[in-house]
Amino acid sequence: MKRLLTATALSTIVATSAFAASEAEMNAITTYYPDANFEALTDDQVTEMFAVANSGVSDTEKRSQIEDIAQADNPSASVAVEEELQVYIPEWRLDEMSSAERERVVALVSESEDPAETRVQIVDSMKDAAPNLTTGEVSALEELVPEADYSVLTTGQVDDLRAALYGDSSDSEKKSDIERIMS
């Protein structure tokens, strides 16, 4: 009786995964979602993803829709890593980190087994992190000098931009200062 129940449970689990995904389906899906784990996807998910891959929407939209389908029942490893990072770093700081800084922190968290040591290493690695402007600050700066690129700045530039933005100068003087800082 136990063997029958075990076999039934295993066949149910196996039947829900997409082992029957055809090569054409896998090729179409991996074009837009290279990380697809077909063993974890249901047949319905594969069918829906294949339909999206062959639809007339833009490639960007296809990629987005296929990833949404995949993550509906299977949160990705990157979501788990993001949640793990929030144990060590406040969400607002994660939002302002560059991708290189984020990769360093992910590596530290992934490699370390001691949470206390991980915290020390993260704090040390963030000492050299370039501060970023807040979304509100970028919006205010873009109103004054919209053509400037505020995405990659040195610490000195961030400090100077904040001084210009929050100073008592007129908008035309602020604009001149910002243009000078960004040149």
C-alpha positions in Angstrom: 0.0 0.0 0.0 2.8 2.4 0.9 4.5 1.7 -2.5 1.3 2.4 -4.3 0.8 5.8 -2.5 4.5 6.7 -3.1 4.2 5.8 -6.8 1.0 7.8 -7.1 2.5 10.9 -5.4 5.7 10.7 -7.5 3.7 10.3 -10.7 1.5 13.3 -9.8 4.6 15.5 -9.2 6.3 14.3 -12.4 3.1 14.8 -14.4 2.9 18.5 -13.4 6.3 19.4 -14.7 7.0 20.2 -18.3 9.1 17.1 -19.3 7.1 17.0 -22.5 8.2 20.4 -23.7 9.2 20.0 -27.4 12.5 21.2 -28.7 10.7 24.0 -30.7 9.0 25.2 -27.5 12.3 25.2 -25.6 14.1 27.1 -28.4 11.3 29.7 -28.7 11.1 30.2 -24.9 14.9 30.3 -24.3 15.2 33.0 -26.9 13.4 35.4 -24.6 14.0 33.6 -21.3 17.4 31.9 -21.3 17.2 30.9 -17.6 14.1 28.8 -18.2 14.1 25.7 -16.0 11.7 23.4 -18.0 11.7 20.8 -15.2 10.2 23.3 -12.8 7.6 24.6 -15.3 4.1 23.2 -15.7 2.8 22.2 -19.1 0.4 25.1 -18.9 3.3 27.5 -18.3 5.2 26.2 -21.3 2.2 26.4 -23.5 1.5 30.0 -22.4 5.2 31.0 -22.8 5.3 29.4 -26.3 2.2 31.4 -27.3 3.8 34.6 -26.1 7.1 33.8 -27.8 5.2 33.4 -31.1 2.9 36.5 -30.6 3.2 39.8 -32.4 4.3 41.9 -29.5 7.8 43.4 -29.2 10.7 41.3 -28.1 10.9 43.3 -24.8 7.3 42.7 -24.1 7.7 39.0 -24.9 10.6 38.8 -22.5 8.7 40.5 -19.8 5.5 38.4 -20.2 7.5 35.1 -20.3 9.4 36.0 -17.2 6.1 36.9 -15.4 4.7 33.5 -16.4 7.8 31.7 -15.1 7.9 33.6 -11.8 4.2 33.2 -11.1 4.8 29.9 -9.3 8.5 29.8 -9.2 10.2 32.8 -7.6 13.6 33.2 -9.2 16.9 32.9 -7.4 17.4 36.7 -7.9 14.3 37.4 -5.8 15.6 35.2 -3.0 19.0 37.0 -3.2 17.3 40.4 -3.0 15.4 39.3 0.1 18.6 38.0 1.6 20.4 41.3 0.9 17.7 43.2 2.7 18.8 41.4 5.9 22.1 43.2 5.6 21.4 46.4 3.7 18.4 48.8 3.9 16.2 48.7 0.8 16.8 52.4 0.1 20.6 51.8 0.0 20.1 48.8 -2.3 18.1 51.0 -4.6 20.9 53.5 -5.0 23.7 50.9 -5.5 25.2 50.5 -8.9 25.1 47.1 -10.5 28.8 46.5 -9.8 28.3 47.4 -6.1 25.3 45.1 -5.9 27.3 42.2 -7.5 30.1 42.6 -4.9 27.6 42.5 -2.1 25.8 39.5 -3.6 29.2 37.7 -3.8 29.9 38.5 -0.2 26.6 37.2 1.0 26.8 34.1 -1.2 30.3 33.2 -0.1 30.1 33.8 3.6 28.6 31.5 6.2 28.9 33.8 9.2 26.3 36.6 9.3 28.4 38.8 11.6 31.5 38.5 9.4 29.3 39.2 6.3 28.0 42.4 7.9 31.6 43.6 8.6 32.6 42.8 5.0 29.6 44.6 3.5 30.2 47.7 5.6 33.9 47.7 4.5 33.0 47.2 0.9 30.5 50.1 1.0 33.0 52.6 2.3 34.2 53.2 -1.2 30.7 53.2 -2.7 29.9 56.3 -4.6 26.9 58.1 -3.2 24.0 58.5 -5.6 21.4 61.2 -5.9 17.9 60.5 -4.8 15.1 60.3 -7.4 13.8 63.6 -6.2 17.2 65.3 -6.5 17.6 63.9 -10.1 14.2 65.2 -11.0 15.0 68.7 -9.6 18.3 68.7 -11.5 16.7 67.5 -14.7 14.3 70.5 -14.5 17.3 72.8 -14.5 19.6 71.0 -16.9 17.7 68.1 -18.6 20.5 67.2 -21.0 23.0 66.1 -18.3 23.6 62.5 -17.4 23.3 62.1 -13.7 23.7 58.3 -13.6 27.5 58.1 -13.0 28.9 60.7 -10.6 31.9 61.0 -8.4 31.5 61.8 -4.7 32.7 65.3 -5.3 30.2 65.9 -8.1 27.3 64.6 -5.9 28.3 66.9 -3.1 28.7 69.9 -5.5 25.4 69.2 -7.2 23.6 69.0 -3.8 25.2 72.3 -2.7 24.1 73.9 -6.0 20.6 72.4 -5.8 19.9 73.4 -2.1 21.7 76.7 -2.2 20.0 80.1 -2.1 21.0 81.0 -5.7 18.5 81.8 -8.4 17.5 79.1 -10.9 19.8 80.6 -13.6 22.8 80.6 -11.2 21.9 77.0 -10.2 21.8 76.0 -13.8 25.2 77.6 -14.5 26.7 75.8 -11.5 25.2 72.5 -12.5 26.5 72.8 -16.0 29.9 73.7 -14.7 29.9 70.6 -12.4 28.8 68.3 -15.1 31.3 69.5 -17.7 
